[in-house]
């Protein structure tokens, strides 16, 4: 599903560079499309610049320029993805009218449609039952929709940073729909025929998306990320943050009991979201798929499974792709693939 706060217009693309601007780590992928198939040409994880809300366009431009140079990427057009701390995703009932008219309504009266006054924001919307034009033009009445939003100032800062880096921000979007986009490409049959939950671990936030027969039925941000788990391990075991990070990834058996209570708050939040969905829709979530950095630990997945009481697993967002990645990097790709989920989803959306 396409939700964009900046789109330079419909262009046929065969090559996309998508950059997930994470709080601690920036993830980037270069993807080629041929017909209905995709090929992963390159990927990169790079430490993000020290982040605060006043991060200058100049610093971000240096970061983007360095990232593209490390990837050896000649493409000047990029898709930029912003996280749950800088964007929102809300269900709403919207008029079935031309999209530009609907977006103007959201701009002048967001509280009516989103139950929150969101001034100086840019919006986009997605109708699950959209026609081929992607809006409800000429249909009349109201319809269920998803609304994405981001602060205009933040979007403009990203555009400026890309320009200063010698790039063009062809599209700016939210991370909150990207696991669903990646899942549709990687596991189309499960996407279309089952009811599943997708959970993405971020540094400060995690978010859950519940997919019902190919549609995003629930999306919720949880204020528990990998950083909180690392801090909890450090405090419980009396070790440094760096040591705790290593323990979290390697997870020796003797500290498994340590992480269970640390993950209980996250498990309860996720379980509450699943319970809410199942009560509202009278459907049962059959599986939970985890992505993000912490999902590479089987111990973390198993600890959450005991809380959720639903089969849980990590997944590879590029599993259905062919790859042009150098053979010596295939092992690295397999290890970090869950961290590329948002970037892969944004690349798929960009096509």
KOLTI-886378 format. One record per atom (N, C-alpha, C): residue in three letters; y, x, z. Coordinates in steps of 0.02 Angstrom, whole numbers, plus 32768, in hexadecimal, padded with zeros to 4 digits. Layout:
ALAYXZ...
***
This chain:
UNK7FC5802A8000UNK800080008000UNK803E802C8000UNK806F80177FD9UNK80AA80407FD0UNK80E280267FFDUNK80FB80528028UNK813780448050UNK81638082804CUNK819C807C802CUNK81C580B7801FUNK820D80AA8033UNK822C80DA8055UNK827280D58067UNK829F80F78033UNK827F81168003UNK82A281347FCAUNK826F81397F92UNK8280811F7F59UNK825481247F20UNK827F812A7EE2UNK827681617EBEUNK82A1816E7E84UNK829081427E49UNK826081157E52UNK825180E67E1CUNK820A80F07E03UNK81F080BF7DDFUNK81AB80C37DC6UNK81A480F97D91UNK817D812B7DA0UNK817081607D70UNK8125816D7D70UNK810A81777D36UNK80C481887D32UNK80BB81D17D46UNK809281DD7D79UNK808982207D93UNK804082367D8BUNK803782757D80UNK7FF2828F7D80UNK7FEB82C87DB4UNK802182D87DD7UNK8020830E7E08UNK805082FD7E41UNK803883007E7FUNK806182EE7EB8UNK805983237EEFUNK809183367F0CUNK8091835E7F4AUNK80AA83317F82UNK808083247FB3UNK809282F97FEBUNK80958322802AUNK80CA831A8051UNK80D78342808CUNK80DF831580C9UNK80B1831C80F8UNK80B282F68136UNK80D8831E816AUNK81158306817BUNK8141832B81A8UNK8130831B81F1UNK80FB833B820AUNK80E58330824EUNK811383508281UNK810B833C82C0UNK8135835882F5UNK812783A28301UNK80E783B58301UNK80D483FA830FUNK80BC841E82D1UNK809B83FA82A4UNK807D841A8269UNK808F83F0822CUNK80A6841281F7UNK80B183F281B7UNK807283FA818DUNK805C83C3816FUNK802183C38145UNK803583B280FEUNK801C83D980CEUNK802F83CC8088UNK7FF183CF805CUNK7FF083A58028UNK7FBA83A67FF7UNK7FD883A27FB1UNK7FB683C37F83UNK7FC783BE7F3CUNK7F8C839B7F1AUNK7F9983627EFBUNK7F6383387EE0UNK7F7183297E97UNK7F3C832E7E6FUNK7F3F831E7E28UNK7F1882DE7E1BUNK7F3182B57DEEUNK7F0D82777DDDUNK7EFC82787D93UNK7EBD82667D85UNK7EA6825E7D40UNK7E82821B7D3CUNK7EA281E97D1DUNK7E8581A77D1BUNK7E80818A7D61UNK7E4381787D76UNK7E39815C7DB9UNK7E2081907DEAUNK7E1D81CF7DD6UNK7E0382037E03UNK7E3C82317E1AUNK7E3082507E55UNK7E61827C7E73UNK7E4282C17E7EUNK7E6D82F47E79UNK7E5783387E87UNK7E8883587EB8UNK7E6E83767EEDUNK7E9783997F1DUNK7EA083E17F05UNK7EDD83F27EF3UNK7EEB84357ED9UNK7EF984687F0FUNK7F1B84517F45UNK7F2F84807F79UNK7F4184597FB8UNK7F42847C7FF0UNK7F56845E8030UNK7F728494805CUNK7F998480808DUNK7FB784B080BBUNK7FCA848E80FCUNK7FBB84AF8134UNK7FD5849C8175UNK800584D3818BUNK804184BE81A0UNK807584EF81B2UNK809884D681F0UNK80A385038221UNK80C784F0825DUNK810B84D3824BUNK811A84998269UNK815A8479825CUNK8192849E827FUNK81CF84998266UNK820784B7828AUNK8211849482CCUNK822E84B682FCUNK823B8497833DUNK826284588331UNK824684208349UNK826183DF8336UNK828C83C0836CUNK82C483A78358UNK82EA83778380UNK830D83488350UNK832C8316836BUNK834982E3833FUNK838582FC8317UNK839E83378329UNK83D683528304UNK83C1838C82D7UNK8380838F82C7UNK836783C3829AUNK839083C2825AUNK83AF83F9824AUNK83DD83FA8211UNK83B783F981CFUNK83DB83E1819CUNK83BE83E28159UNK83B084298143UNK83D984588159UNK83D0849E8145UNK838E84BA815FUNK837F84AD819FUNK834084C581BCUNK830484A5819BUNK830A8464818FUNK82D28442816EUNK82CA845A8126UNK830284688105UNK82FF848280C1UNK82DB84C580BFUNK82EA84F180EEUNK82C8853280F1UNK827D852880FBUNK826C84F78125UNK822584E98132UNK820284D080F3UNK822184A180D0UNK820384868093UNK81FD84BB805DUNK823084E58057UNK822F85198024UNK81F7854B8032UNK81F0855F8071UNK81BA858D8084UNK817685708078UNK816F852F8087UNK812E850E807EUNK811A850D8034UNK814984FB8008UNK813A84F87FC1UNK812B853D7FA6UNK814D85717FBEUNK813F85B57FA8UNK80F985CB7FBEUNK80E685BB7FFCUNK80A385CD8013UNK806D85AB7FEBUNK807B856E7FD5UNK8049854A7FADUNK804985627F64UNK807C85887F51UNK8082859D7F0BUNK809085627EDEUNK80B385307EF9UNK80BD84F17ED6UNK80FD84F27EACUNK80F684E27E6BUNK812E84E27E3EUNK814E849D7E37UNK8129846A7E4AUNK814384267E44UNK8180841E7E71UNK81B684027E57UNK81F383F97E7EUNK81F883B57E9FUNK81D083857E89UNK81D183437EA6UNK819F833E7EDFUNK81B583237F18UNK8189831F7F53UNK818D82DA7F71UNK815782C67F91UNK8155828B7FBBUNK815882A18004UNK81888287802AUNK8190829A8070UNK817B8260809DUNK8156827080D2UNK813B823D80FFUNK815782488145UNK817382138161UNK818E821781A5UNK816181F181D5UNK815F82078214UNK812F81EE8243UNK814481B1826AUNK811A819B829AUNK8128815E82C1UNK8163816582EFUNK817881A282FFUNK81B481AB8327UNK81F4819D8301UNK81F0819E82BEUNK822B81978294UNK8227815A8266UNK81F28133826BUNK81EB80F9823FUNK81C780C18264UNK81CD80858249UNK81AC804B8267UNK818380278232UNK81537FFF8248UNK812D7FD4821CUNK81217F938242UNK81387F5B8226UNK81337F1B8249UNK81187EE5821AUNK80ED7EB98234UNK80DC7E7D820DUNK81157E4B8211UNK811D7E2481DDUNK81547DF481DCUNK81447DBC81ABUNK81687D8581B2UNK81687D50817FUNK81A97D588158UNK81A37D658117UNK81DD7D7180EDUNK81E07D3F80B4UNK821C7D32809BUNK82227D07805FUNK81FF7D268023UNK81E07CFD7FFBUNK81C17D157FBDUNK81F77D157F86UNK821D7D4A7F87UNK82567D517F5AUNK82557D977F3DUNK827F7DA67F0BUNK82827DEA7EF0UNK828D7E1D7F28UNK826B7E567F23UNK826C7E877F5AUNK82B27E9C7F6EUNK82DE7EAA7F40UNK83207EC17F52UNK83467E8C7F7BUNK83397E4E7F6CUNK83587E187F92UNK833D7E167FD9UNK82FB7E207FE0UNK82DC7E208022UNK82F47E5B804BUNK82F97E96802BUNK83107ED18050UNK83587EC98067UNK83817EA78041UNK83C67E9A8056UNK83C67E6B8093UNK83997E3A8093UNK83937E0E80CDUNK83807E34810CUNK83527E638105UNK833D7E8C813EUNK83777EB88156UNK839D7ED18127UNK83D57EFD8139UNK840A7ED88162UNK841A7E9B814FUNK84507E778171UNK84387E4F81ADUNK83F77E4181B1UNK83DF7E1781E8UNK83977E2B81FBUNK838E7E69820FUNK834B7E808221UNK832F7E5B825DUNK835A7E46828AUNK83417E2582C7UNK831D7DE482B8UNK83347DC08285UNK83157D808274UNK82CD7D8A825DUNK82C17DC18238UNK827F7DCB821AUNK82537DFC8242UNK82727E288269UNK824C7E5C828CUNK82537E5882D8UNK82777E2682F1UNK82827E1D8338UNK82A17E5A8359UNK82C67E818332UNK82E97EBB834DUNK83247ECC831FUNK835D7EDA833EUNK83977EED8318UNK83907F378304UNK838B7F4382C4UNK83817F8782ABUNK83BB7F97827BUNK83F17FB08298UNK842C7FBF8270UNK84248003824EUNK8444800A8215UNK8444804981EFUNK83FD806181E0UNK83D2803281CEUNK838E804181B9UNK83868032816FUNK835680538151UNK833F8040810EUNK82FA80228115UNK82EA7FF280EAUNK82AC7FCD80F0UNK82867FCC80AEUNK82467FBE80B4UNK821D7FAB807BUNK81EA7F798094UNK81CD7F528067UNK819E7F1F807CUNK81627F1C804DUNK812B7F058068UNK80ED7EFF8041UNK80CF7EBA804FUNK80C57E93801AUNK80A37E538021UNK80597E5E8011UNK802B7E528040UNK7FE47E5C8032UNK7FCB7E357FF5UNK7FEB7DFC7FE8UNK7FD57DD37FAEUNK80077DD97F75UNK80267E157F6FUNK805B7E1F7F3DUNK80417E167EF6UNK806E7E017ECAUNK805D7DFE7E83UNK80637E437E65UNK805A7E487E26UNK80597E8A7E05UNK809C7EAD7E0AUNK80D37E877E17UNK81147EA67E1DUNK81217EBF7E64UNK80F37EAE7E92UNK80F97EC87ED6UNK81297EA17F02UNK81407E667EECUNK816A7E3D7F17UNK81577DF47F0EUNK817D7DC97F2EUNK816E7D827F2AUNK819E7D5D7EFDUNK81B87D7E7ECBUNK81EB7D617EA0UNK81D57D1D7E84UNK82007CEB7E8DUNK81F47CAB7E6EUNK81C37C7E7E91UNK81A37C967EC6UNK816F7C6D7EE7UNK818C7C3D7F19UNK81C27C517F3AUNK81E07C267F6CUNK81B87C257FACUNK81D57C097FE1UNK81B37C048021UNK81B07C488044UNK81877C4A807AUNK817F7C8680A2UNK81377CA1809BUNK812F7CE180A8UNK80EC7D0080A3UNK80E77D3980D4UNK80A97D4880E9UNK809D7D818115UNK80AC7DC180F0UNK80CC7DF08113UNK80DE7E3080F5UNK80DD7E66812AUNK80DC7EA48113UNK80E67EDE813FUNK81297EFC812EUNK814F7F0C8161UNK81917F298158UNK81927F6F8176UNK81A77FA0814FUNK81B17FE48168UNK81FB7FF1816DUNK820E8018819EUNK8255802981A6UNK825F806F81C0UNK8298808C81B1UNK82AB80CF81C9UNK82F680D381CCUNK831080FD81F9UNK8359810581FEUNK8374812481BEUNK83A9810681A5UNK83C8811E8167UNK83DD8167816DUNK83F8817981A6UNK840F81BE81B0UNK83D681F081A9UNK839B81DD81C3UNK8361820981BFUNK834A82118176UNK834981DA8152UNK833581DC810BUNK8365820680E3UNK83A681FE80EFUNK83D8822580CBUNK83D2826F80DBUNK83C2827F8119UNK83B982C5812DUNK837E82E48108UNK834882BE80FFUNK830E82D680DAUNK831F82E28091UNK834482B48074UNK835982BC802EUNK838282FB8025UNK83B083068054UNK83DC83418050UNK83B483818059UNK838483808089UNK835B83BB8095UNK833283CD8057UNK8315839A8037UNK82EF83A67FFAUNK831B83C47FC4UNK835783A87FBCUNK838583C27F89UNK8398840B7F97UNK83A5841B7FD6UNK83B784607FE7UNK837D84907FDEUNK834084767FE0UNK8305849F7FD4UNK82F484A57F8AUNK831D84867F60UNK831184887F18UNK82DC84567F02UNK82D384217F2BUNK82A083EF7F1EUNK82C183AB7F13UNK8299837B7EFEUNK82B083367EF8UNK8281830B7F22UNK829E82E97F54UNK827682BA7F7CUNK826A827C7F52UNK8233827C7F2DUNK822482467EFFUNK821582057F24UNK81F9820D7F60UNK81E581D37F87UNK81E481E87FD1UNK81FF81BD7FFCUNK81FC81C78045UNK81DA818A8063UNK81A88195808BUNK8180815D80A4UNK816C816980EDUNK814A8138810AUNK8134813C8150UNK80EA814F8154UNK80D981748188UNK809381868193UNK8069814A81A7UNK8088811481BDUNK806380DD81DDUNK803580B781AEUNK803E80BE816CUNK8010809D813DUNK7FE380CE8119UNK7FEC810F8126UNK7FC8814080FDUNK7F7D8146810CUNK7F668140814BUNK7F1D813F8154UNK7EFB8108812BUNK7F1B80CE8127UNK7EFF80978100UNK7EFC80A980B6UNK7F3280C9809CUNK7F3280DD8056UNK7EFC81118047UNK7EF581428075UNK7EC28175806BUNK7E7C81588070UNK7E73812A809FUNK7E31810C80A9UNK7E1B80E3806CUNK7E4B80C2804DUNK7E3B809A8011UNK7E1F80C67FDAUNK7E3A81027FD3UNK7E2281317F9FUNK7DE081517FB3UNK7DDB81657FF3UNK7DA0818B800AUNK7D6381608013UNK7D6C8122802CUNK7D3380F6803BUNK7D4280B08022UNK7D4680A67FE1UNK7D5C80667FC6UNK7D2F802B7FD9UNK7CED80357FDDUNK7CC17FFD7FEDUNK7CCA7FE68035UNK7CCD80168063UNK7CDA800480A9UNK7D1E7FE480B0UNK7D507FFF808DUNK7D947FE5808EUNK7D957F9C807AUNK7D727F8B8046UNK7D757F47802AUNK7D497F15804EUNK7D117F2C806CUNK7CDE7EFD8083UNK7CD57EF980CFUNK7CF47F2780F4UNK7CE87F29813CUNK7D297F218163UNK7D1F7F1881A4UNK7D587F1681D3UNK7D547F5581FEUNK7D837F8281F5UNK7D807FC38217UNK7DC57FD48235UNK7DC580018265UNK7E03801B8281UNK7E0A8064826DUNK7E478077825DUNK7E5980BC824DUNK7E8880D48283UNK7E77810C82A4UNK7EA2812882D8UNK7EB7816E82C4UNK7EF7817B82C2UNK7F1181BD82B1UNK7F3281DC82EEUNK7F1882188301UNK7F36823D8339UNK7F7382648321UNK7FAC82598340UNK7FE582838334UNK7FF282AE8371UNK802882D5836FUNK803982FF83A8UNK805582D683E2UNK808682AA83D2UNK80A482818407UNK808B82398407UNK8076822183CDUNK805E81DC83C8UNK801B81DB83A3UNK7FF681A783B0UNK7FBC81968387UNK7FC9814F836DUNK7FA9813D8336UNK7FB180F88320UNK7F7080DD8304UNK7F66809C830FUNK7F29807A82FBUNK7F3A804882C4UNK7F1280488290UNK7F1880188259UNK7ED57FF38254UNK7ED77FB28254UNK7E997F8C824CUNK7E997F6D8206UNK7E667F7F81E0UNK7E5E7F69819BUNK7E2B7F318198UNK7E3E7EF9817CUNK7E117EC08174UNK7E087EB0812AUNK7DD07EC28110UNK7DBF7EB280CBUNK7DF57EC9809AUNK7E0D7F0680A4UNK7E3C7F238076UNK7E857F178085UNK7E947EF680BDUNK7EDA7EEA80CFUNK7EE87F068115UNK7F247F21811EUNK7F3A7F3A815FUNK7F4F7EFF818AUNK7F257EEF81BCUNK7F307EB481E5UNK7F547EC28226UNK7F517F00823EUNK7F737F12827CUNK7F857F5C8279UNK7FC17F6D828FUNK7FD67FB28295UNK7FFC7FB982D5UNK7FEA7FEB82FEUNK800A7FF3833FUNK800F803D8350UNK804980518369UNK80548095837FUNK8046809983CAUNK802280CD83DEUNK801180D88424UNK80328119843BUNK805381178475UNK80768152848EUNK8049818584AEUNK80148197848DUNK7FE581CA84A5UNK7FD181F48469UNK7FE38235846DUNK7FD282628436UNK7FAD829F844FUNK7FA082CC8421UNK7F7883088431UNK7F9B83338465UNK7FDE83338465UNK8003835D8495UNK7FF5834784DDUNK7FF0830584E7UNK7FE282EC852BUNK7F9C83008541UNK7F6D83008514UNK7F2983148525UNK7F27835F8536UNK7F498387850EUNK7F4D83D0851CUNK7F6B83DD8560UNK7FA283BB856FUNK7FC383C385B0UNK7F9683AE85E9UNK7F71837885E0UNK7F4383618613UNK7F0C83938621UNK7EF183B185ECUNK7EBD83E485F5UNK7ED98420861AUNK7F1684358606UNK7F35846F8626UNK7F4084648670UNK7F5984298682UNK7F66841A86C8UNK7F26841286F1UNK7EF483F286D4UNK7EB683E686F7UNK7E8F84278704UNK7E8F845386D2UNK7E68849186D7UNK7E9284CC86EFUNK7ED484C386F5UNK7EFF84FA870AUNK7F03853386D9UNK7F0785218698UNK7F0B85548663UNK7F4B854A863CUNK7F5B85798610UNK7F97857485E7UNK7F8E854085B0UNK7FC7852C8591UNK7FC484FD855AUNK7F9B85198520UNK7FA385598512UNK7F7D857884DBUNK7F32857684E9UNK7F1F85868528UNK7ED88584853AUNK7EBE853C8537UNK7EE7850D854DUNK7ED384C7854CUNK7EC884AF8504UNK7EF284C784D6UNK7EEA84B48490UNK7EA884CD8475UNK7E96850B8486UNK7E5685268470UNK7E1C8500848EUNK7E2284ED84CEUNK7DED84C784EFUNK7DE5848384CDUNK7E1D846384BCUNK7E1B8421849DUNK7DF68423845BUNK7E0284578434UNK7DE2845C83F2UNK7D99847083F8UNK7D8C84A38422UNK7D4784BB842AUNK7D1E84908458UNK7D3E8474848CUNK7D20844884BDUNK7CDC845F84D6UNK7CDA849584FEUNK7C9B84A9851CUNK7C7F84718548UNK7C3E846E854CUNK7C1C8436856DUNK7C33842C85B5UNK7C43846485D7UNK7C54845E861EUNK7C96843A862BUNK7CC0843085F8UNK7CFF840C8604UNK7CFF83C785E5UNK7CC583B185CCUNK7CC2836E85AFUNK7CD6833885E2UNK7CBE83418620UNK7CCF83108653UNK7D1A830F8662UNK7D3C83468655UNK7D83834A8661UNK7DAB831E8632UNK7D96831A85F3UNK7DBE82F585C3UNK7DB482AA85C6UNK7D7B829385E0UNK7D6F824B85E1UNK7DA782248603UNK7DBA82358641UNK7DF1820F8660UNK7E34821A863DUNK7E3E8253861DUNK7E7C825F85F9UNK7E83823185BCUNK7E4A8221859EUNK7E4B81F78562UNK7E4781AC8572UNK7E3A819C85B1UNK7E32815585C4UNK7E70812B85B2UNK7EAE814385C0UNK7EE8811985AEUNK7EEB810B8563UNK7EDC813D8539UNK7EDC813284F1UNK7EA6810184DDUNK7E6B810A84F9UNK7E3380DD84EAUNK7E43809584FBUNK7E64808B8534UNK7E7580478549UNK7EA98028851BUNK7EDA80508505UNK7F0C803684D7UNK7EED80238494UNK7EC1804D847BUNK7EA0803E843CUNK7E7380018442UNK7E4F7FFD847AUNK7E227FC48486UNK7E497F83848AUNK7E857F8784AAUNK7EAF7F4B84B0UNK7EC67F34846AUNK7ED67F64843FUNK7EEA7F5283FBUNK7EB17F3183D5UNK7E757F4D83DDUNK7E3A7F3083BBUNK7E2C7EEA83D7UNK7E307EE28419UNK7E237EA18438UNK7E557E6D841EUNK7E947E818419UNK7EC87E538401UNK7EB87E3D83B9UNK7EA77E6D838FUNK7E967E5C834AUNK7E597E2E8347UNK7E257E3F836BUNK7DE77E188368UNK7DF27DD08381UNK7E1D7DC983B3UNK7E2C7D8683CDUNK7E557D5E839AUNK7E867D7F837AUNK7EB07D5C834AUNK7E8C7D4A830AUNK7E617D7682F2UNK7E427D6E82B1UNK7DFA7D5582B4UNK7DDE7D5482EFUNK7D987D4082F7UNK7D6A7D6B82CBUNK7D7A7DAB82C8UNK7D527DDC82A4UNK7D437E1682D2UNK7D0D7E3B82C5UNK7CF97E7382F0UNK7D037EB482CBUNK7D247EE482EBUNK7D2B7F2782CFUNK7CE87F4B82D3UNK7CD07F618299UNK7C8D7F7E8296UNK7C8B7FC982A3UNK7CC27FEC8292UNK7CC48035829AUNK7D0D804A82A6UNK7D15808582C6UNK7D5680A282CEUNK7D5480E882B0UNK7D8280F68282UNK7D8681368260UNK7DC3815C8279UNK7DB8819A8291UNK7DEE81C282AEUNK7E0481F9827FUNK7E468205827DUNK7E61823D8258UNK7E96825F8283UNK7EB382958269UNK7EE282BD8290UNK7EBF82F882B0UNK7EE7832682CBUNK7ECD836582E4UNK7E97835E8318UNK7E9F83318348UNK7E6E832C837FUNK7E2C830D8369UNK7E2B82EE832EUNK7DEE82CE8318UNK7DB983008301UNK7DCB834082FCUNK7D98837282E9UNK7D6983808323UNK7D798368835FUNK7D4D83728399UNK7D1E833683A1UNK7CDD83438399UNK7CAC830E83A3UNK7CAD82F483EAUNK7CBD8320841AUNK7CBE830C8460UNK7CF582D8846DUNK7D2E82E1844DUNK7D6582B18455UNK7D51826E8437UNK7D33827083FCUNK7D1D823283DBUNK7CEA820D8406UNK7CBA82328421UNK7C868212844AUNK7CA381F6848AUNK7CD4821A84A7UNK7CF4820084E5UNK7D1881BF84D7UNK7D3881B9849EUNK7D5B817C848DUNK7D2A8144847AUNK7CF28157845CUNK7CC08124844AUNK7CA681018489UNK7C9F812784BFUNK7C87810884FDUNK7CBA80D78519UNK7CFB80E1850AUNK7D2F80B2851FUNK7D32807684F0UNK7D2C808284AFUNK7D36804D847EUNK7CF880228473UNK7CBE80408481UNK7C7E801C8478UNK7C7580048430UNK7C8B802F8402UNK7C84802483BAUNK7C728068839CUNK7C45806B836AUNK7C3680AB834BUNK7C7580CE8332UNK7C7D810E8343UNK7CB981348332UNK7CA68174830DUNK7CCE818882DDUNK7CC181C582B8UNK7D0381DF829AUNK7D058220828BUNK7D3C823A8263UNK7D2A8232821AUNK7D5A823C81EDUNK7D4C823281A6UNK7D768261817CUNK7D60826B813FUNK7D81829A8111UNK7DA9827280DEUNK7DEC827480E1UNK7E14824C80B3UNK7E0F8261806BUNK7DFB82A0805FUNK7DF482B9801BUNK7DAB82BB8005UNK7D8182968029UNK7D398299801BUNK7D2682817FD5UNK7D4F82557FB8UNK7D40823C7F75UNK7D6282647F3FUNK7D8982987F52UNK7DAD82C07F22UNK7D8182F87F07UNK7D8D830A7EC9UNK7D75834B7EB2UNK7DA6837F7ECDUNK7D9483BE7ECAUNK7DC183F07EE7UNK7DC8842C7EBAUNK7E0684427EB4UNK7E1584817E91UNK7E2984B77EC3UNK7E1984AB7F03UNK7E2984DB7F37UNK7DFC85187F30UNK7E1785537F3DUNK7DF085917F38UNK7DB1858C7F63UNK7D7885A37F49UNK7D38859E7F6EUNK7D3C85B97FB5UNK7D6185F07FBFUNK7D65860E8001UNK7D8B85E38034UNK7DAC85AE801BUNK7DD285828048UNK7DAE85408056UNK7D7485378039UNK7D5184F78041UNK7D3C84EB8089UNK7D28852080ACUNK7D16851980F2UNK7D528504811CUNK7D8C8522810EUNK7DC9850F8130UNK7DDB84C78123UNK7DD484B280E4UNK7DE3846D80D2UNK7DB7843C80F8UNK7D77844A80FBUNK7D49841E811FUNK7D5D84178168UNK7D74844E8186UNK7D86844E81CCUNK7DC5842681DAUNK7DF7842C81AFUNK7E38840D81BEUNK7E4483CC8198UNK7E1483B68170UNK7E1F837B8145UNK7E3B833F816BUNK7E22832F81A8UNK7E3F82F481CBUNK7E8982F981D8UNK7EA4833681DBUNK7EEC833F81E6UNK7F15833081A8UNK7EF4832C816EUNK7F178320812FUNK7F1B82D6811CUNK7F0282AB8148UNK7EFC82648137UNK7F3E82458121UNK7F73824F8146UNK7FB382308136UNK7FCE824B80F4UNK7FC9828C80EAUNK7FE282AA80ACUNK7FB982918070UNK7F78828C8077UNK7F4D82748041UNK7F5E822B8031UNK7F6782028065UNK7F7981BD805AUNK7FBB81B68035UNK7FEB81DF8047UNK802D81DD8026UNK802881F37FDDUNK7FFD82257FD0UNK7FF3823A7F8BUNK7FD582027F61UNK7FA281E17F7DUNK7F8281A97F59UNK7FB481717F4CUNK7FDF81637F7EUNK8012812F7F77UNK804581427F40UNK805481827F3BUNK808881987F0DUNK8075818E7EC4UNK8034818C7EB6UNK801E81827E71UNK802881397E5C
***
